[in-house]
Amino acid sequence: MQLKNIKGKLGLATCSLLQITAPAAQASDSEWDVDTAFLYYSESDSRVSAFEPAIYAGRELGDDGERIDLRLVIDVLTGASPNGAHASSVVQTFTTPSGNATYTAKPGENPLDDTFQDTRVAFGADWMLPINRLSRVKLGLNTSVEYDYLSLGLSGSYMRDLNNKNTTLTASLAFNNDIYTPEGGIPIALSPMREPGQTNREGSDDTKTVADFLIGVTQVVSRHTLIEANYSYGISDGYLNDPFKIVSVVDSVAGLSDNSALLNVNPDALPYVYENRPD
């Protein structure tokens, strides 16, 4: 979970609970529509590389518009990831997320954790149910699994057609429950990074919940043009830290500037502590 920003970009088109995906092609009622995709992302200097194959399948379940859509996405991430610390004029030594080993950053070098690797498997299913000729609902189920992270989500959308089906109003709700089980446990917020074998963890796991609400309108302008406008509101609550990120203490702060507890006993080295975000 070190690369939340990259994972967020990779998952925008495939794993958003509130996304309403149109099928790539329409098949007959007894056939499946199948679409595949592959995404490759790479950064220079042996930084992060991402491989993401995806497959989508859907079919009509009747003549009234009932439909099911399935999707499977696999993310494989490798490479060196910034750990959040500031570059320093001296060698810096850090513990790995497990707390059992160390890695170093040279003077003036942006600290990178070259032990980073992760694999995510995400599955989603949507069931479209017609209410009448102009209204329908979509029910969704999503799950995302990593070796240190589990996300389970439910969603529901209501769609209403107007103006000879040229205008569609949409309202959606989604709820996610996420469980963190980071390697080495949950670091104590604002605690200093310890030498291998020393403990500064406060448990093996923690959770957060995410609730999202969306309203939108889609307007058909011509045979080739659609206009869509959406408003979304989301609330995240619980453990919002990245358990693998640290911050450098550049200016002296009471309780945070004692370098004696850190790996770097060099007085010129910047002390660093595990990050702390509001719940």
GIQUI-V29967 format. One record per pair of residues at least 24 apart in sequence whose C-alpha atoms are under 7 Angstrom apart, sorted by the first residue. I is the first residue (numbers start at 0). J is the second residue. Records with the same first field share a line. If there is no record, write none. Layout:
I->J  J
//
This chain:
1->241  243
16->154  173
17->171  173
28->58  59  60  61
30->58
31->56  57  58
32->56  57  58
33->57
45->78  79
46->78  79  80
47->76  77  78  79  80
48->76  77  78
49->74  75  76  77
50->74  75  76
51->75
63->129
64->129
65->127  128  129
66->126  127  128
67->125  126  127
68->124  125  126
69->123  124  125
70->122  123  124
71->121  122  123
72->120  121  122
73->119  120  121
74->118  119  120
75->117  118  119
76->116  117  118
77->115  116  117
78->113  115  116
79->111  112  113  114  115
80->111  112  113  115
81->110  111  112
82->110  111  112  243  244  245
83->244  245  246
84->110  245  246  247  271
85->109  247
86->110
87->268  269
89->267  268
91->263  268
92->262  263
93->262
94->194  195
96->182  183  243
97->182  183
98->183  195  196
99->195  196
100->195
118->145
119->143  144  145
120->144  145
133->159  160
134->158  159  160
135->159
147->179  180  181  182
148->178  179  180
149->177  178  179
150->175  176  177  178
151->175  176  177
152->176
165->218  219
166->217  218  219
167->216  217  218
168->215  216  217
169->214  215  216
170->213  214  215
171->212  213  214
172->211  212  213
173->210  211  212
174->209  210  211
175->208  209  210
176->207  208  209
177->206  207  208
178->204  205  206  207
179->204  205  206
180->204  205
181->242
185->242
186->242  273
188->273  274  275
189->272  273  274  275
190->272  273
191->260  261  271  272  273
192->261  271  272
193->260  261  262
194->261  262
205->238
206->237  238
207->236  237  238  239
208->235  236  237
209->234  235  236
210->234  235
236->278
237->278
238->278
239->276  278
240->274  275  276
244->273  274
245->271  272  273  274
246->271  272  273  274
247->271  272
//
